[in-house]
Amino acid sequence: MAAVRVRPAHLVNGWLAASASQPAPSYTRKPDGTVRLSGNIRSGQVGAAAFKLPADCRPAEAMEFPAVPHQSQLGSITITALGEVVPSTAGNNLPLSNVKFQASETA
């Protein structure tokens, strides 16, 4: 069975890792195609991609997941079919751990 590898997220559009004491933004893809995001981000451009997933970690169509930043209003994280991870809200500590989906491609 193939090992599950944690891959770091390369943040763009002003998005940053929440802090050194929080898990770094990353993603994993299991052999069965399940993709899970982890870590926390902050302070980026709302509505712009925080990072992009590679082709083998993208959903077949856009998916939206609830997101609640620390001390902020409810928002969402959209994963586009192009692999863009797009938060609809910002804050000092936006968790990615609620995002889990099936990739459209097999590895």
C-alpha positions as CSV (number, residue, x, y, z in Angstrom):
1,M,0.0,0.0,0.0
2,A,1.3,3.5,-0.9
3,A,2.3,5.7,2.0
4,V,0.2,8.8,2.6
5,R,2.5,11.9,2.1
6,V,1.7,15.2,3.7
7,R,2.4,17.9,1.1
8,P,2.9,21.6,2.1
9,A,0.5,24.2,0.7
10,H,2.3,27.0,-1.2
11,L,0.3,30.1,-0.1
12,V,-0.4,33.0,-2.4
13,N,-2.5,36.2,-2.5
14,G,-1.4,37.4,0.9
15,W,-2.5,34.2,2.7
16,L,-0.1,33.2,5.5
17,A,0.2,30.3,7.9
18,A,-1.8,31.2,11.1
19,S,1.2,31.0,13.4
20,A,4.2,28.9,14.3
21,S,2.2,27.3,17.1
22,Q,-0.6,26.2,14.7
23,P,-0.3,23.3,12.2
24,A,1.2,24.5,8.9
25,P,-1.2,24.5,5.9
26,S,-0.9,21.2,4.0
27,Y,-2.9,18.5,2.2
28,T,-2.8,14.7,1.9
29,R,-4.2,12.3,-0.7
30,K,-4.8,8.7,0.4
31,P,-4.5,5.8,-2.0
32,D,-8.3,5.6,-2.2
33,G,-8.4,9.2,-3.6
34,T,-9.6,10.9,-0.4
35,V,-8.0,14.4,-0.1
36,R,-7.9,16.2,3.3
37,L,-6.6,19.7,4.0
38,S,-5.1,20.5,7.3
39,G,-3.5,23.5,9.1
40,N,-4.6,27.0,9.6
41,I,-4.3,30.2,7.5
42,R,-4.8,33.9,8.0
43,S,-4.9,37.4,6.6
44,G,-5.3,36.8,2.8
45,Q,-7.3,38.3,0.1
46,V,-10.9,37.1,0.6
47,G,-12.3,35.5,-2.6
48,A,-8.8,34.8,-4.0
49,A,-7.1,31.4,-4.0
50,A,-5.0,30.7,-0.9
51,F,-3.2,27.9,-2.8
52,K,-3.8,25.5,-5.6
53,L,-3.9,21.7,-5.4
54,P,-2.2,19.5,-8.0
55,A,-4.3,17.7,-10.6
56,D,-4.4,14.4,-8.6
57,C,-5.9,16.2,-5.6
58,R,-8.8,18.1,-7.3
59,P,-12.5,17.4,-7.1
60,A,-14.5,16.8,-10.3
61,E,-16.5,20.0,-9.7
62,A,-16.4,22.9,-7.3
63,M,-17.2,22.0,-3.6
64,E,-17.9,24.3,-0.7
65,F,-17.2,23.6,3.0
66,P,-18.1,25.6,6.1
67,A,-15.3,27.6,7.7
68,V,-15.3,29.4,11.0
69,P,-12.3,31.6,11.7
70,H,-11.4,32.3,15.3
71,Q,-13.6,35.1,16.6
72,S,-15.2,35.8,13.3
73,Q,-18.4,35.1,11.3
74,L,-19.2,31.9,9.5
75,G,-17.7,31.6,6.0
76,S,-16.7,28.9,3.6
77,I,-13.8,27.4,1.7
78,T,-14.5,26.5,-1.9
79,I,-12.3,24.0,-3.8
80,T,-12.7,24.6,-7.5
81,A,-12.3,21.9,-10.2
82,L,-9.0,23.7,-11.1
83,G,-7.8,23.0,-7.5
84,E,-8.0,26.5,-6.2
85,V,-8.6,26.7,-2.5
86,V,-10.7,29.9,-2.1
87,P,-11.7,31.2,1.4
88,S,-14.8,33.5,1.6
89,T,-13.7,34.9,4.9
90,A,-10.5,35.9,6.6
91,G,-9.4,36.0,10.2
92,N,-6.4,35.3,12.3
93,N,-7.0,31.6,12.4
94,L,-9.0,30.0,9.6
95,P,-8.9,26.2,10.0
96,L,-8.7,24.0,6.9
97,S,-9.3,20.7,8.7
98,N,-13.1,20.6,7.8
99,V,-12.2,20.1,4.1
100,K,-12.3,16.5,3.0
101,F,-13.4,15.2,-0.5
102,Q,-12.8,12.6,-3.2
103,A,-10.3,13.5,-5.9
104,S,-11.5,13.2,-9.5
105,E,-8.3,11.6,-10.8
106,T,-6.6,8.4,-9.7
107,A,-2.9,8.5,-8.9
